[in-house]
């Protein structure tokens, strides 16, 4: 995909080619592209080529300290391999849209410009993610790299293969995680939940009557918008961590009906909500 500098919108590249290790180059068809997880599906005619596809693994059972290897072409040096460990799981990283990629894998395996798009492998050479970005203050690798988890990639590819488009459920709120001290400060009868700071106009949450905050609060070096609803759970799944709401919603499809438990004015209420389709922020 390329970005039109005059409009800021993404457009499909007019031509894409795939180069094999034996230096043969073949044209590829773009089946689809998913900006929400930064993944594209390409199709080629493999006749006459000896292909050796990698086995796809499972990121759901990863643990900190597990060995991994990253393959890519850092600074144009093709087929480079670096090794490290899983530094953390369930991270959130930027996508090409206004929405973040949840469940990302953090690793200290060296990832530099040119590694993006390469596989992150476990000790059995199974693909557990696609290298996506690094976090750095210097522009060089500082040992904090991230990969899109293979579970998200499998979901995306399954949709792209069907019709070239990937859709995600959308609730239409901005929220901040609640923790015990903050709950006591606000006088809330809960120690967990997502503080609804903003509700998107015309979105599913607004149509269901969920309300955002209208007051600003600074507490323990954090800034919050308070006074709105607190989302306690969605279909019985508690909202505790900062990414829990996004993860729960992502497990659904647009059009699904969910039961949301909210805390409002000291009372717990259940609200039925129809999830929408996540809008694509074309500005990237």
TORMILUM-559812 format. One line per 2 residues: their letters; for each residue x, y, z of N, C-alpha, C. Coordinates in Angstrom, 3 decimals, always signed. Example, Ala and Ser with C-alpha at 12.3 -4.5 7.8 and 13.67 -1.06 7.14 Angstrom:
BEGIN
as> +13.190/-5.690/+7.800/+12.300/-4.500/+7.800/+13.200/-3.300/+7.800  +12.850/-2.250/+7.080/+13.670/-1.060/+7.140/+12.900/+0.030/+7.870
END
This chain:
BEGIN
xx> +0.852/-1.193/+0.000/+0.000/+0.000/+0.000/+0.888/+1.243/+0.000  +0.370/+2.299/-0.606/+1.074/+3.570/-0.623/+0.115/+4.640/-0.133
xx> +0.672/+5.781/+0.305/-0.153/+6.886/+0.793/-0.081/+8.034/-0.181  -1.247/+8.524/-0.621/-1.315/+9.680/-1.507/-0.970/+10.922/-0.693
xx> +0.125/+11.595/-1.031/+0.591/+12.737/-0.241/-0.401/+13.893/-0.273  -1.181/+14.021/-1.346/-2.107/+15.147/-1.457/-3.368/+14.945/-0.627
xx> -3.804/+13.685/-0.475/-5.043/+13.411/+0.258/-4.803/+12.732/+1.595  -3.634/+12.102/+1.774/-3.347/+11.370/+3.006/-4.023/+10.021/+3.066
xx> -4.681/+9.616/+1.966/-5.400/+8.342/+1.949/-4.516/+7.216/+1.411  -4.770/+6.022/+1.932/-4.026/+4.856/+1.468/-4.610/+4.331/+0.170
xx> -3.736/+3.900/-0.721/-4.161/+3.317/-1.981/-3.332/+2.063/-2.242  -3.917/+1.119/-2.981/-3.190/-0.105/-3.313/-2.039/+0.222/-4.261
xx> -0.894/-0.400/-4.025/+0.230/-0.234/-4.939/-0.165/-0.792/-6.297  +0.296/-0.151/-7.366/-0.077/-0.589/-8.706/+0.629/-1.886/-9.092
xx> +1.833/-2.091/-8.585/+2.585/-3.306/-8.911/+3.327/-3.800/-7.672  +3.302/-5.115/-7.468/+4.030/-5.739/-6.360/+4.753/-6.960/-6.901
xx> +6.001/-7.141/-6.481/+6.787/-8.288/-6.927/+7.366/-9.014/-5.722  +7.511/-10.323/-5.860/+8.078/-11.159/-4.811/+9.408/-11.717/-5.301
xx> +10.454/-11.537/-4.487/+11.764/-12.088/-4.832/+12.045/-13.303/-3.964  +12.447/-14.413/-4.604/+12.769/-15.644/-3.900/+14.264/-15.690/-3.579
xx> +14.652/-16.576/-2.645/+16.078/-16.669/-2.287/+17.008/-16.964/-3.461  +16.474/-17.644/-4.513/+17.324/-17.937/-5.677/+17.369/-16.771/-6.655
xx> +16.827/-15.601/-6.239/+16.840/-14.345/-6.978/+15.804/-14.284/-8.091  +14.957/-15.286/-8.244/+13.846/-15.193/-9.171/+12.821/-14.201/-8.639
xx> +12.228/-13.415/-9.535/+11.244/-12.398/-9.168/+9.949/-12.672/-9.928  +8.821/-12.686/-9.200/+7.522/-12.938/-9.826/+6.531/-11.860/-9.400
xx> +5.576/-11.522/-10.278/+4.546/-10.539/-9.903/+3.563/-11.144/-8.916  +2.980/-10.303/-8.066/+2.005/-10.755/-7.078/+0.732/-9.927/-7.186
xx> -0.372/-10.583/-6.870/-1.667/-9.909/-6.822/-1.996/-9.574/-5.374  -2.458/-8.356/-5.128/-2.869/-7.964/-3.783/-4.295/-8.450/-3.564
xx> -4.451/-9.475/-2.741/-5.779/-9.994/-2.430/-6.500/-9.041/-1.486  -5.768/-8.508/-0.520/-6.365/-7.575/+0.435/-5.327/-7.047/+1.393
xx> -5.702/-5.993/+2.109/-4.798/-5.350/+3.054/-5.579/-4.942/+4.286  -5.015/-5.219/+5.454/-5.671/-4.931/+6.724/-4.836/-3.918/+7.509
xx> -5.191/-2.627/+7.480/-4.406/-1.618/+8.188/-4.498/-1.721/+9.701  -5.525/-2.439/+10.207/-5.694/-2.536/+11.653/-4.628/-3.418/+12.306
xx> -4.052/-4.373/+11.550/-2.964/-5.193/+12.086/-1.732/-5.135/+11.187  -1.756/-4.228/+10.190/-0.604/-4.009/+9.316/-0.207/-5.289/+8.572
xx> -1.190/-5.945/+7.958/-0.961/-7.208/+7.258/-1.582/-7.144/+5.869  -0.875/-7.686/+4.881/-1.412/-7.799/+3.527/-1.362/-9.257/+3.100
xx> -2.289/-9.646/+2.234/-2.311/-10.988/+1.665/-2.021/-10.872/+0.176  -0.933/-11.531/-0.255/-0.517/-11.499/-1.649/-0.684/-12.880/-2.265
xx> -0.967/-12.914/-3.566/-1.161/-14.178/-4.280/-0.205/-14.250/-5.468  +0.472/-15.380/-5.602/+1.379/-15.588/-6.717/+1.083/-16.932/-7.377
xx> +1.635/-17.142/-8.558/+1.586/-18.442/-9.218/+2.912/-19.147/-8.942  +2.903/-20.166/-8.076/+4.160/-20.787/-7.628/+4.704/-21.861/-8.564
xx> +4.113/-22.021/-9.752/+4.548/-23.080/-10.660/+6.042/-22.976/-10.946  +6.716/-24.097/-10.760/+8.140/-24.155/-11.064/+9.049/-23.739/-9.930
xx> +8.477/-23.360/-8.773/+9.280/-22.941/-7.632/+9.121/-23.939/-6.483  +10.221/-24.243/-5.854/+10.190/-25.140/-4.694/+9.941/-24.307/-3.445
xx> +8.699/-24.283/-3.000/+8.334/-23.474/-1.839/+8.389/-24.306/-0.566  +8.823/-23.670/+0.514/+8.928/-24.339/+1.809/+8.232/-23.458/+2.855
xx> +6.912/-23.520/+2.914/+6.180/-22.643/+3.844/+6.489/-22.959/+5.296  +6.525/-21.909/+6.114/+6.740/-22.073/+7.543/+5.436/-22.457/+8.225
xx> +5.548/-23.266/+9.252/+4.374/-23.647/+10.037/+3.962/-22.484/+10.934  +2.663/-22.250/+11.034/+2.158/-21.201/+11.912/+1.975/-21.754/+13.313
xx> +2.453/-21.013/+14.304/+2.367/-21.461/+15.693/+1.159/-20.884/+16.405  +1.294/-20.725/+17.718/+0.202/-20.226/+18.560/+0.803/-19.301/+19.616
xx> +0.362/-18.060/+19.635/+0.919/-17.094/+20.589/+0.199/-17.093/+21.927  -0.879/-17.847/+22.046/-1.696/-17.776/+23.267/-1.009/-18.382/+24.480
xx> -0.036/-19.250/+24.268/+0.643/-19.895/+25.395/+2.076/-19.394/+25.585  +2.404/-18.263/+24.992/+3.756/-17.725/+25.145/+4.001/-17.287/+26.583
xx> +5.259/-17.405/+27.025/+5.602/-16.932/+28.360/+6.886/-16.135/+28.300  +7.039/-15.233/+29.240/+8.229/-14.380/+29.299/+9.470/-15.249/+29.488
xx> +10.499/-14.983/+28.698/+11.739/-15.747/+28.757/+11.842/-16.816/+27.686  +10.748/-17.075/+26.988/+10.757/-18.090/+25.934/+11.640/-17.618/+24.776
xx> +12.539/-18.489/+24.242/+13.428/-18.071/+23.152/+12.683/-17.836/+21.845  +13.110/-16.809/+21.105/+12.519/-16.489/+19.812/+13.626/-16.058/+18.852
xx> +13.298/-16.065/+17.567/+14.227/-15.607/+16.539/+13.476/-14.729/+15.554  +14.083/-13.620/+15.159/+13.491/-12.699/+14.193/+14.281/-12.761/+12.898
xx> +13.572/-12.888/+11.774/+14.212/-12.929/+10.461/+13.736/-11.731/+9.656  +14.657/-11.116/+8.937/+14.302/-9.977/+8.105/+15.496/-9.507/+7.307
xx> +15.397/-8.277/+6.815/+16.480/-7.700/+6.009/+16.850/-6.331/+6.561  +17.410/-6.289/+7.776/+17.742/-4.995/+8.376/+18.774/-4.241/+7.538
xx> +18.452/-2.979/+7.241/+19.332/-2.125/+6.456/+19.702/-2.770/+5.120  +18.789/-3.592/+4.576/+19.008/-4.206/+3.279/+19.830/-5.481/+3.312
xx> +20.257/-5.915/+4.494/+21.042/-7.150/+4.609/+20.080/-8.327/+4.659  +19.871/-8.978/+3.525/+18.814/-9.964/+3.395/+19.035/-11.214/+4.244
xx> +17.894/-11.787/+4.657/+17.864/-13.054/+5.390/+18.738/-13.036/+6.639  +18.664/-11.945/+7.396/+19.400/-11.852/+8.658/+18.561/-12.436/+9.789
xx> +19.212/-13.109/+10.705/+18.524/-13.708/+11.848/+19.108/-13.163/+13.131  +18.234/-12.781/+14.053/+18.652/-12.365/+15.388/+17.838/-13.149/+16.406
xx> +18.426/-13.376/+17.554/+17.750/-14.185/+18.564/+17.545/-13.379/+19.847  +16.605/-13.839/+20.652/+16.316/-13.188/+21.921/+15.264/-13.984/+22.657
xx> +14.517/-13.290/+23.473/+13.453/-13.941/+24.247/+12.180/-13.106/+24.169  +11.092/-13.708/+24.587/+9.849/-12.950/+24.763/+10.015/-12.095/+26.010
xx> +9.970/-10.788/+25.841/+10.132/-9.879/+26.981/+8.808/-9.624/+27.690  +7.726/-9.646/+26.929/+6.397/-9.424/+27.498/+5.357/-9.814/+26.452
xx> +4.157/-10.067/+26.926/+3.037/-10.337/+26.026/+1.921/-9.343/+26.313  +0.913/-9.368/+25.487/-0.266/-8.500/+25.677/+0.080/-7.015/+25.690
xx> +1.050/-6.630/+24.866/+1.343/-5.203/+24.704/+0.388/-4.603/+23.675  +0.289/-3.282/+23.669/-0.480/-2.571/+22.653/+0.478/-1.680/+21.874
xx> +0.409/-1.754/+20.540/+1.284/-0.947/+19.693/+0.448/-0.260/+18.621  +1.006/+0.771/+18.015/+0.294/+1.540/+17.013/+0.089/+0.729/+15.740
xx> -1.087/+0.873/+15.152/-1.348/+0.308/+13.831/-1.285/+1.458/+12.826  -1.741/+1.214/+11.611/-1.783/+2.271/+10.612/-3.080/+3.066/+10.687
xx> -3.848/+2.859/+11.756/-5.108/+3.557/+11.947/-5.096/+4.219/+13.324  -6.233/+4.757/+13.727/-6.346/+5.367/+15.053/-6.461/+4.311/+16.156
xx> -6.633/+3.033/+15.765/-6.786/+1.952/+16.730/-5.450/+1.234/+16.929  -5.229/+0.752/+18.167/-3.993/+0.053/+18.463/-4.136/-1.447/+18.231
xx> -2.986/-2.101/+18.028/-2.943/-3.555/+17.913/-2.733/-4.112/+19.317  -3.689/-4.864/+19.809/-3.569/-5.434/+21.148/-2.990/-6.842/+21.061
xx> -2.412/-7.299/+22.161/-1.841/-8.641/+22.204/-0.485/-8.760/+21.550  +0.169/-7.618/+21.268/+1.467/-7.655/+20.602/+2.521/-8.318/+21.487
xx> +3.517/-8.930/+20.832/+4.605/-9.617/+21.522/+5.805/-8.684/+21.596  +6.328/-8.475/+22.800/+7.538/-7.678/+22.968/+8.732/-8.610/+23.063
xx> +9.820/-8.271/+22.359/+11.007/-9.112/+22.367/+12.272/-8.266/+22.369  +13.368/-8.841/+22.890/+14.652/-8.148/+22.822/+15.485/-8.642/+21.647
xx> +14.932/-9.536/+20.808/+15.610/-9.920/+19.571/+15.786/-8.661/+18.729  +16.949/-8.486/+18.145/+17.259/-7.254/+17.442/+16.351/-7.053/+16.237
xx> +15.574/-5.969/+16.263/+14.693/-5.597/+15.155/+15.061/-4.179/+14.736  +15.386/-4.020/+13.458/+15.795/-2.733/+12.919/+15.008/-2.455/+11.641
xx> +15.121/-1.230/+11.089/+14.456/-0.959/+9.810/+14.826/-2.017/+8.773  +13.821/-2.639/+8.192/+14.049/-3.734/+7.253/+13.612/-5.064/+7.811
xx> +13.484/-5.146/+9.134/+12.966/-6.370/+9.759/+11.446/-6.445/+9.694  +10.799/-5.291/+9.575/+9.334/-5.275/+9.578/+8.797/-6.159/+8.457
xx> +7.820/-6.971/+8.802/+7.249/-7.893/+7.825/+7.864/-9.265/+7.863  +8.993/-9.394/+8.559/+9.624/-10.703/+8.695/+8.995/-11.489/+9.827
xx> +9.193/-12.804/+9.841/+8.564/-13.627/+10.879/+9.317/-13.594/+12.205  +8.565/-13.718/+13.290/+9.120/-13.991/+14.612/+8.821/-15.453/+14.898
xx> +9.865/-16.246/+15.140/+9.737/-17.692/+15.272/+9.963/-18.150/+16.698  +9.288/-19.230/+17.072/+9.576/-19.847/+18.364/+10.697/-20.866/+18.189
xx> +11.029/-21.599/+19.245/+12.157/-22.536/+19.201/+11.917/-23.685/+18.232  +10.667/-23.916/+17.846/+10.346/-24.967/+16.886/+10.224/-24.453/+15.465
xx> +10.700/-23.222/+15.228/+10.659/-22.580/+13.902/+9.227/-22.350/+13.418  +8.304/-22.222/+14.351/+6.917/-21.894/+14.007/+6.725/-20.378/+14.105
xx> +5.956/-19.827/+13.192/+5.724/-18.387/+13.174/+4.736/-18.027/+14.278  +5.169/-17.191/+15.205/+4.285/-16.748/+16.287/+3.925/-15.272/+16.155
xx> +4.515/-14.609/+15.174/+4.196/-13.203/+14.956/+4.902/-12.662/+13.736  +4.558/-11.445/+13.369/+5.237/-10.721/+12.300/+5.868/-9.479/+12.905
xx> +7.183/-9.343/+12.723/+7.904/-8.188/+13.267/+7.291/-6.903/+12.725  +7.040/-5.930/+13.643/+6.295/-4.759/+13.214/+6.970/-3.432/+13.492
xx> +7.541/-3.249/+14.686/+8.130/-1.959/+15.000/+9.033/-2.059/+16.218  +9.805/-0.997/+16.445/+10.638/-0.908/+17.637/+10.280/+0.362/+18.387
xx> +10.643/+0.367/+19.665/+10.506/+1.581/+20.469/+11.912/+2.066/+20.772  +12.214/+3.299/+20.377/+13.576/+3.790/+20.514/+13.591/+5.299/+20.664
xx> +14.580/+5.791/+21.394/+14.798/+7.224/+21.517/+15.934/+7.692/+20.627  +16.733/+6.747/+20.146/+17.914/+7.084/+19.367/+17.764/+6.811/+17.878
xx> +16.740/+6.048/+17.500/+16.587/+5.634/+16.113/+17.221/+4.289/+15.852  +18.023/+3.813/+16.804/+18.648/+2.498/+16.691/+17.891/+1.507/+17.559
xx> +18.218/+0.230/+17.404/+17.553/-0.788/+18.202/+17.996/-0.688/+19.653  +17.038/-0.583/+20.557/+17.329/-0.502/+21.991/+16.840/-1.732/+22.739
xx> +16.591/-2.812/+21.999/+16.180/-4.052/+22.648/+14.706/-4.116/+22.999  +13.903/-3.219/+22.403/+12.462/-3.225/+22.648/+11.760/-3.262/+21.294
xx> +11.492/-4.479/+20.834/+10.823/-4.658/+19.554/+9.463/-5.302/+19.753  +8.602/-5.158/+18.757/+7.243/-5.687/+18.869/+6.855/-6.438/+17.603
xx> +6.052/-7.477/+17.798/+5.534/-8.259/+16.682/+4.027/-8.403/+16.812  +3.341/-8.369/+15.669/+1.901/-8.611/+15.648/+1.686/-10.098/+15.927
xx> +0.829/-10.476/+16.872/+0.657/-11.890/+17.231/+0.018/-12.690/+16.099  +0.421/-13.948/+15.967/-0.068/-14.790/+14.881/-1.577/-15.022/+14.982
xx> -2.137/-14.973/+16.189/-3.588/-15.148/+16.327/-4.332/-14.035/+15.600  -3.830/-12.789/+15.701/-4.450/-11.665/+15.005/-4.254/-11.797/+13.500
xx> -3.095/-12.308/+13.105/-2.800/-12.463/+11.678/-3.697/-13.534/+11.060  -3.884/-14.653/+11.768/-4.751/-15.716/+11.256/-6.174/-15.196/+11.040
xx> -6.658/-14.439/+12.006/-8.019/-13.892/+11.891/-8.112/-12.960/+10.692  -7.095/-12.118/+10.521/-7.090/-11.172/+9.417/-7.028/-11.880/+8.067
xx> -6.111/-12.836/+7.939/-5.913/-13.524/+6.666/-7.164/-14.304/+6.265  -7.849/-14.897/+7.244/-9.066/-15.649/+6.944/-10.105/-14.741/+6.291
xx> -10.209/-13.497/+6.763/-11.165/-12.558/+6.177/-10.694/-12.041/+4.821  -9.403/-11.722/+4.738/-8.870/-11.204/+3.475/-8.995/-12.236/+2.366
xx> -8.813/-13.498/+2.709/-8.900/-14.563/+1.707/-10.316/-14.671/+1.152  -11.309/-14.363/+1.967/-12.708/-14.487/+1.535/-13.094/-13.402/+0.533
xx> -12.851/-12.145/+0.914/-13.316/-11.060/+0.038/-12.367/-9.869/-0.035  -11.140/-10.037/+0.477/-10.159/-8.963/+0.381/-10.340/-7.856/+1.396
xx> -11.241/-8.064/+2.359/-11.518/-7.029/+3.351/-11.576/-7.648/+4.736  -11.064/-6.934/+5.733/-11.110/-7.403/+7.116/-11.926/-6.414/+7.932
xx> -12.911/-6.933/+8.667/-13.786/-6.088/+9.478/-13.614/-6.406/+10.957  -13.760/-5.382/+11.788/-13.618/-5.535/+13.231/-14.797/-4.867/+13.929
xx> -15.203/-5.461/+15.039/-16.305/-4.893/+15.810/-15.859/-3.596/+16.489  -16.840/-2.769/+16.811/-16.571/-1.412/+17.287/-17.645/-1.012/+18.277
xx> -17.224/-0.496/+19.440/-18.188/-0.081/+20.451/-18.350/+1.431/+20.513  -17.308/+2.179/+20.132/-17.441/+3.632/+20.048/-17.259/+4.388/+21.344
xx> -16.273/+3.992/+22.152/-15.955/+4.751/+23.366/-14.446/+4.865/+23.526  -14.034/+5.881/+24.255/-12.670/+5.973/+24.773/-12.770/+5.753/+26.272
xx> -11.922/+4.886/+26.810/-12.021/+4.574/+28.239/-10.646/+4.550/+28.882  -10.643/+4.678/+30.190/-9.424/+4.619/+30.989/-9.621/+3.591/+32.094
xx> -8.587/+2.781/+32.389/-8.753/+1.729/+33.396/-8.895/+2.293/+34.802  -9.787/+1.688/+35.537/-10.009/+2.073/+36.928/-9.162/+1.184/+37.826
xx> -8.623/+1.742/+38.907/-7.874/+0.950/+39.885/-8.354/+1.331/+41.291  -8.054/+0.501/+42.300/-8.690/+0.686/+43.612/-8.588/+2.081/+44.208
xx> -7.381/+2.691/+44.199/-7.257/+4.018/+44.808/-8.089/+5.066/+44.078  -8.105/+4.970/+42.759/-8.897/+5.915/+41.977/-10.377/+5.703/+42.234
xx> -10.779/+4.447/+42.355/-12.190/+4.149/+42.640/-12.613/+4.754/+43.972  -11.730/+4.636/+44.985/-12.055/+5.224/+46.296/-12.123/+6.745/+46.202
xx> -11.223/+7.332/+45.431/-11.225/+8.780/+45.245/-12.536/+9.252/+44.638  -13.084/+8.452/+43.722/-14.318/+8.820/+43.032/-15.565/+8.331/+43.762
xx> -15.363/+7.561/+44.846/-16.497/+7.054/+45.602/-17.299/+6.004/+44.851  -16.599/+5.207/+44.039/-17.271/+4.194/+43.226/-17.287/+2.847/+43.936
xx> -18.362/+2.138/+43.824/-18.529/+0.831/+44.455/-17.995/-0.272/+43.549  -16.726/-0.165/+43.167/-16.047/-1.175/+42.360/-14.555/-0.883/+42.413
xx> -13.742/-1.902/+42.202/-12.287/-1.704/+42.159/-11.735/-1.925/+40.763  -12.627/-2.161/+39.787/-12.182/-2.393/+38.415/-13.207/-1.801/+37.458
xx> -12.854/-1.782/+36.189/-13.771/-1.277/+35.169/-13.082/-0.283/+34.258  -13.782/+0.098/+33.210/-13.284/+1.095/+32.279/-14.069/+2.381/+32.408
xx> -13.390/+3.450/+32.837/-14.034/+4.756/+32.937/-14.310/+5.272/+31.527  -15.546/+5.489/+31.197/-15.888/+5.992/+29.865/-15.610/+7.486/+29.844
xx> -14.552/+7.879/+29.137/-14.193/+9.292/+29.078/-14.915/+10.005/+27.940  -15.042/+9.314/+26.790/-15.727/+9.915/+25.652/-16.567/+8.863/+24.943
xx> -17.665/+9.312/+24.367/-18.526/+8.451/+23.565/-18.597/+9.042/+22.166  -18.318/+8.211/+21.166/-18.305/+8.688/+19.785/-19.727/+8.983/+19.321
xx> -19.921/+10.178/+18.800/-21.244/+10.589/+18.325/-21.736/+9.643/+17.227  -22.946/+9.147/+17.409/-23.535/+8.264/+16.418/-23.044/+6.833/+16.474
xx> -22.163/+6.522/+17.419/-21.612/+5.177/+17.540/-22.535/+4.247/+18.309  -22.195/+2.970/+18.365/-23.034/+1.986/+19.053/-23.279/+2.317/+20.521
xx> -22.238/+2.784/+21.227/-22.398/+3.083/+22.648/-23.376/+4.231/+22.865  -23.264/+5.284/+22.050/-24.183/+6.417/+22.196/-25.615/+5.976/+21.918
xx> -25.806/+5.155/+20.886/-27.154/+4.693/+20.552/-27.748/+3.842/+21.676  -26.857/+3.176/+22.451/-27.330/+2.353/+23.566/-27.522/+3.162/+24.842
xx> -27.160/+4.452/+24.812/-27.368/+5.313/+25.968/-26.205/+5.386/+26.934  -25.035/+4.848/+26.582/-23.863/+4.930/+27.453/-23.333/+6.364/+27.439
xx> -22.935/+6.851/+28.621/-22.551/+8.247/+28.760/-21.071/+8.395/+29.117  -20.435/+9.418/+28.554/-19.041/+9.725/+28.846/-18.909/+10.735/+29.967
xx> -17.685/+10.992/+30.380/-17.440/+11.931/+31.468/-17.437/+13.376/+31.003  -17.709/+14.279/+31.937/-17.717/+15.708/+31.610/-16.900/+16.527/+32.607
xx> -16.140/+15.839/+33.479/-15.303/+16.528/+34.458/-13.861/+16.038/+34.338  -12.906/+16.925/+34.567/-11.497/+16.560/+34.497/-10.921/+16.407/+35.897
xx> -10.083/+15.388/+36.071/-9.489/+15.109/+37.375/-8.029/+14.723/+37.194  -7.165/+15.322/+38.025/-5.765/+14.904/+38.086/-5.563/+14.185/+39.408
xx> -5.073/+12.948/+39.326/-4.921/+12.138/+40.547/-3.723/+11.219/+40.388  -2.812/+11.259/+41.352/-1.611/+10.422/+41.343/-0.891/+10.500/+39.999
xx> -0.679/+11.730/+39.538/+0.045/+12.028/+38.301/-0.694/+11.588/+37.046  -1.918/+11.137/+37.195/-2.717/+10.755/+36.037/-3.839/+11.744/+35.799
xx> -4.219/+11.906/+34.540/-5.312/+12.810/+34.195/-6.486/+11.985/+33.683  -7.664/+12.284/+34.196/-8.841/+11.483/+33.886/-10.018/+12.383/+33.551
xx> -10.908/+11.844/+32.718/-12.192/+12.483/+32.476/-13.231/+11.620/+33.183  -13.861/+12.184/+34.197/-14.731/+11.402/+35.069/-16.164/+11.943/+35.027
xx> -17.040/+11.215/+35.716/-18.435/+11.619/+35.784/-19.329/+10.830/+34.853  -18.710/+9.973/+34.009/-19.498/+9.164/+33.089/-19.699/+7.760/+33.631
xx> -20.156/+6.878/+32.757/-20.380/+5.490/+33.139/-19.052/+4.749/+33.320  -19.119/+3.663/+34.077/-18.001/+2.735/+34.204/-18.454/+1.410/+33.613
xx> -17.740/+0.921/+32.603/-18.068/-0.382/+32.015/-17.413/-1.465/+32.862  -18.232/-2.316/+33.469/-17.734/-3.356/+34.367/-17.447/-4.667/+33.634
xx> -18.330/-5.023/+32.708/-18.094/-6.254/+31.946/-18.881/-6.212/+30.645  -18.461/-7.059/+29.728/-19.150/-7.238/+28.452/-19.431/-8.726/+28.300
xx> -20.689/-9.096/+28.265/-21.094/-10.505/+28.211/-20.428/-11.318/+29.322  -20.315/-10.714/+30.504/-19.767/-11.412/+31.661/-18.261/-11.379/+31.781
xx> -17.561/-10.835/+30.789/-16.097/-10.746/+30.853/-15.701/-9.409/+31.490  -15.045/-9.491/+32.653/-14.700/-8.288/+33.398/-13.680/-7.426/+32.652
xx> -13.847/-6.112/+32.801/-12.922/-5.143/+32.223/-12.007/-4.657/+33.343  -10.770/-5.150/+33.350/-9.830/-4.835/+34.430/-8.617/-4.079/+33.894
xx> -7.900/-4.665/+32.936/-6.702/-4.045/+32.381/-7.031/-2.992/+31.341  -6.025/-2.202/+30.940/-6.251/-1.109/+29.990/-6.701/-1.562/+28.613
xx> -6.380/-2.808/+28.221/-6.737/-3.289/+26.887/-7.913/-4.258/+26.903  -8.456/-4.533/+28.081/-9.485/-5.578/+28.176/-10.718/-5.275/+27.337
xx> -11.162/-4.030/+27.323/-12.363/-3.697/+26.562/-12.124/-3.912/+25.073  -10.967/-3.454/+24.579/-10.650/-3.623/+23.165/-10.545/-5.094/+22.794
xx> -9.948/-5.898/+23.671/-9.774/-7.316/+23.395/-11.128/-8.034/+23.361  -11.989/-7.719/+24.323/-13.310/-8.357/+24.379/-14.129/-8.001/+23.141
xx> -14.109/-6.734/+22.765/-14.870/-6.302/+21.588/-14.314/-6.952/+20.325  -12.985/-7.066/+20.235/-12.351/-7.649/+19.047/-12.697/-9.119/+18.862
xx> -13.125/-9.782/+19.928/-13.520/-11.189/+19.826/-14.886/-11.354/+19.166  -15.576/-10.245/+18.923/-16.900/-10.287/+18.307/-16.839/-9.817/+16.861
xx> -17.981/-9.900/+16.194/-18.108/-9.452/+14.818/-19.053/-8.251/+14.768  -18.880/-7.364/+13.774/-19.844/-6.272/+13.607/-21.265/-6.823/+13.484
xx> -22.187/-6.206/+14.196/-23.569/-6.666/+14.182/-23.934/-7.548/+15.355  -22.926/-8.047/+16.085/-23.205/-8.870/+17.267/-23.879/-8.024/+18.348
xx> -24.799/-8.636/+19.056/-25.423/-7.985/+20.213/-24.702/-8.462/+21.479  -24.330/-7.531/+22.344/-23.646/-7.872/+23.584/-24.372/-7.211/+24.749
xx> -24.226/-7.800/+25.926/-24.801/-7.231/+27.143/-23.681/-6.566/+27.934  -23.802/-5.270/+28.135/-22.779/-4.484/+28.820/-23.290/-4.104/+30.205
xx> -22.498/-4.424/+31.227/-22.842/-4.016/+32.588/-22.112/-2.719/+32.906  -22.862/-1.692/+33.277/-22.267/-0.397/+33.596/-22.611/-0.005/+35.026
xx> -21.780/+0.877/+35.574/-22.041/+1.469/+36.880/-22.340/+2.933/+36.650  -23.548/+3.365/+37.054/-23.948/+4.763/+36.861/-24.678/+5.244/+38.113
xx> -24.166/+6.325/+38.688/-24.787/+6.915/+39.887/-24.960/+5.876/+40.991  -23.969/+5.023/+41.153/-23.981/+4.047/+42.231/-24.799/+2.807/+41.952
xx> -25.416/+2.713/+40.779/-26.240/+1.561/+40.453/-25.672/+0.805/+39.253  -25.774/-0.527/+39.334/-25.353/-1.367/+38.219/-26.532/-1.566/+37.269
xx> -26.269/-1.378/+35.991/-27.306/-1.549/+34.982/-26.764/-2.384/+33.838  -27.647/-3.105/+33.186/-27.268/-3.864/+32.003/-27.872/-3.209/+30.768
xx> -27.022/-3.034/+29.784/-27.418/-2.367/+28.550/-27.110/-3.290/+27.380  -28.112/-3.561/+26.544/-27.858/-4.345/+25.337/-27.362/-3.415/+24.234
xx> -26.321/-3.842/+23.555/-25.658/-2.967/+22.590/-25.348/-3.769/+21.328  -25.589/-3.185/+20.176/-25.249/-3.811/+18.897/-23.944/-3.229/+18.391
xx> -22.921/-4.045/+18.294/-21.601/-3.581/+17.873/-21.619/-3.160/+16.408  -20.890/-2.107/+16.110/-20.784/-1.621/+14.739/-19.512/-2.106/+14.083
xx> -19.253/-1.580/+12.897/-18.019/-1.880/+12.164/-16.997/-0.794/+12.450  -15.811/-1.207/+12.828/-14.751/-0.259/+13.158/-14.420/+0.622/+11.945
xx> -14.457/+1.959/+12.104/-14.132/+2.841/+10.985/-12.633/+2.876/+10.734  -12.281/+2.982/+9.461/-10.869/+3.047/+9.079/-10.438/+4.491/+9.047
xx> -9.431/+4.833/+9.862/-8.878/+6.183/+9.855/-7.877/+6.270/+8.711  -8.318/+6.723/+7.564/-7.486/+6.698/+6.361/-6.295/+7.628/+6.417
xx> -6.290/+8.542/+7.386/-5.132/+9.430/+7.495/-3.922/+8.722/+8.037  -4.142/+7.470/+8.543/-3.043/+6.670/+9.086/-2.717/+7.049/+10.486
END
